[in-house]
Amino acid sequence: MNKQYGVILLGLAALAPACCPAARAANVVNPCAGPSGLLGLLDRPTIADSSCVVPDGKAVLEAGVTAGNLPGLLGGVVDTLPNLELRFGLPDQSEFVWLPPNYQYLSVNGQPPAMSGFGATTIGFKHVLGTTQHWQWTAEALATLPSGDAEFGSHGVGGAANAIVSYSTNGPLGVSFQMGVSSQTEPTLAGGQRYTSFNPDLVVTWLWNPRFQFYGEIYAQSSSGYHQGWGTDADGGIQYLINRNFEVDLEEGVSVQGNLGGFTNYTGAGLGVLF
């Protein structure tokens, strides 16, 4: 897929909300509200984004740290922080999202030369297309700016368009599926080449009680980098609500196949705040 085709797809995703106003059925149970609503609202700690959007006039801050191990390199580590995401609620079931650069540190056997630097900046827009008693459909468009440093940043403009469908039993079980297409560029020092990928992602959640939620996720990319094939990873963890507006979480992720993310496994911790 060429760059122009990717831009067209992103444009269509951005226009879709205007063409398909959200369906609001009477007496629908809102999966993004209630005592446990923040657990459904947050994008983290999963790789997939939530089908929920931040309420109009509200904002969400999400942050965390991950520590991973590198494949084939004894003692090789890669750490990323603060994994910051800021989301701002807009009218008509929409939100604006800003992901500032992450700081990354990579070391092999604890010996120099270690590599460190900042990744790219991403902005985006998400809109709920429709909601029924059990289902919710959401569209999302993201743009990666040519930013960050030569080791970890984005050499050129990138983008992604995602369709998110979630199912709730109105009980403890929830299922979400995200399908996306993306066009990204490698960091400058890696050559800066562009690659396009299809990105499926499946998440299953179990609300053990109003404060604790367990989740499992498996996700893949048809291209995990320039001239690289399929990569698949999986992760799982637990989320805990300190109160209705403050969440903390722990997660563990593993590489299943290929080189998606460049790690063998990682451990993460983070938080989410609604204000």
N, C-alpha and C positions, 0 to 999 in steps of 0.2 A: 504494500500500500504506500503511495507516495505522500509527500507532505501536504499537497493541496487537498487530497482526499480526506486526510485526517482533519484538516481545518474545516472542511465542509461538514463532517460528522459532528464536530464540536459545535458548529453553528446551529445545526439541526437540534442538538440536545438543548442548547440554550433557548431556542424558540419554542420547543415542545410545551413548556409550562403555559405559555400564552395561548396556545392552540387547544390545550386540554385542561380546562379548569377542574380543580379538585372536586370530587364527588363527596358530599357530606351527608351520609345517611342518618336518619333520625335514630336517637338512642344508641349510637355506636359507642362501644367502649374504646376510649382513646388509649392506645398502648404506650403513648408518650407522656401520660399524665398519671395522677394518683400518687399514693404513698411511695411506690417503687418506680415512678415514671423516669427518674434520672437514669436508672439502669438501662432503660430502653432508648433514652435520648442520646447517650454518649456514643461517639464514634469509637473511642478507645475502649478496651485494649485490643480489639480485633483489627485486622488489616482492612476488612470491609467497613464501609461507613453505615451508620444507622439509617433506616428509612424515615426516621423522625427528624423534624426540624425544630430549631430553637423557637420558643414562643415570641411573638412580636413584642419588641421592647425589652427583651431579656438578652443575656449573653452567657456563653459557656466558655470556660477555660479548661483545657485538658493538657496534661504534661506528664512526663515520665522519663525513666532512664532504662536502657537495655545494655546488658553485658553479654557478648557472644564469643564463641570459639571459632577459629578459622579452620577450614578443612585441610588435612594433610600437613599441618605445621604445628608440631608439638609446642604447646605454650602460646600459640598465636591467639590474640584477642582483638576484638573490635567493640568499642563502647560508643554509645550514642546518647546524647542528651541535648536539650530538655524535651525533645519530641513534642514541642509546643503546638497547640492548635487553638485558635480563637474563632468562635462562631457567634454571629450576631443575628438575632431574629428580625425578620422583615414581615411586612403585611402579606396577606394572602398565602399563608402556609409556605413561606420561603425563608431562606437564610443566606448570608454571605459568610464565607470562611476564609481565614488567613492562616497559613502555615509558615512561620518564620524559619530561617535557616537553622538546621541542627549542627551542633558541634560533634565531630567524629574523631575518635582516636584509635589508631591501628598500630599494633606492636607484635613482633615475632620473637618469641622466647625472651621477652623483656629486654631485648638488646636493641641499641640504636642501629640504623636510623628508624625511629618511629615516625609514623605519618599522622598528621592531625590537620583539621581544617573544618570549614563550614560548607554545608550542602546548599541546595537551591531554595528559593522562595516560591511558594505556591499559593494561588488565590482561586476561589471558586464560588459557585452558586448552586444551591439545591432547592428543589421544589417538590412538594407532595402533589401528585397527580390525582390520586383517588384513595378513598378509605371506605371499607365496609366493616361488618361486624368482626371479621377475622383477617381481612387482607389489607395491605397498604402498598401502593405503588409510588415510587419516587424517581425523579430524574436529577442527575448531577453533572455539571461540567466543571472541569478543573484546568487551570493554565499554569504551567511551570515557567518561571521567568529565567532568562539567561543570566544566572547569578551564582553566587558561591565562588569558592576558589578553584584552582586548576585541578586539584586532586579529587575533590568530592562534589563539585558543583555541576551545573548544567551548562554545556557549551552553547546551546541554542534554545529557542523557545520550544516547549513541550506542551502536551495537553492530553486530557483524558475525558471520555464521556462514559457515564455509568448509569445503568438501569438497576434499581434495587426493588425487590419484591419481598415482603415479609408476611409471615403467617403466625397468628396468635390463636391459641385455643381458648383465650380468656381464662386460662389456668396457668400452671407452672411452665408448660412447654412453649417454646417459641422457635421458629425457623426463619432464616433470612437467606436469600440468594442474590448475589450481585454479579452482573455481567458487564464488563467494560472493555473498551478499546482505547489504547493509548499510543502516543507517538512521542518518544523521548530521545535525548541525545546523551551520549557518554560524556564524562568529564573531559576537559581539554587535554590533560596529560594522558588520558586513555585513547585519544584520537578524535574525540568529539563527534563520532559517527552517529547517525540517526537510526533508530530501530523502532518497529511497530509491533504491538503485541495485543492479543486477546486475553482477557484476565477474568476467569471464573472464580467465584468465592462462595463457599457455603458455611453458614454459622448455625449452630444449634445451642439454645440456652435453656437452662432449667432454674426456675426461681424457687429455691429451697424454702425460703420464707421471705417476708417482705423486705429484709435487709440483705440476704445472701443470694447471690446468683452465680451458678457455674456455667461455663461455656466451653465449647469445642469448635474448632474451625479448621478447614482445609482450603487452601487457595493455590492458584497456579498462574503462570504466564506462558503463553505460547513462545515467547522469546524473552529470556532473562537478561539479554544484553546483545550487543552487536555481534552478529554471526553466531549466536548461542541459541540452542533449542529450548524445549520445554523445561520448566523448573517447577517443582511442587514443594510446598512447605505445609506444616500443620502446627497449630498451637492450641493451648487451652489454659484455663485459669479460673480465678474466683474474683468476684466483685463484692464489696461490702459498703453499704450505705451508713455513714456516720449519722447523717440526718438527711432530710429530703433534698438538700441542696449540696451535699458534699459526699463524694464517693472516693474510695481507695481500691486498688486492685493489685493482684500478683499474677504473673503469667510465665509460661514456659513454652518455647517454640523449638521445633526441630526441622531439619532439612529432610525431605522424603525422597526427592529425586532431582537431579540436575544441580544447578548452581544459583538458584534464586535467592537473593539476599547475601550470598557469599559466605554463609556460616554453616556450621554443623548443628549447633544448637545455641539458644540464648535464654537468658532469664531477664524478666522485666518487672518493674513496679511503677505505679503512677497514681494519678488522682484526677478527679473531675469536679468542677465547681460550677453551679448555676447561680447567677446573680443578676 
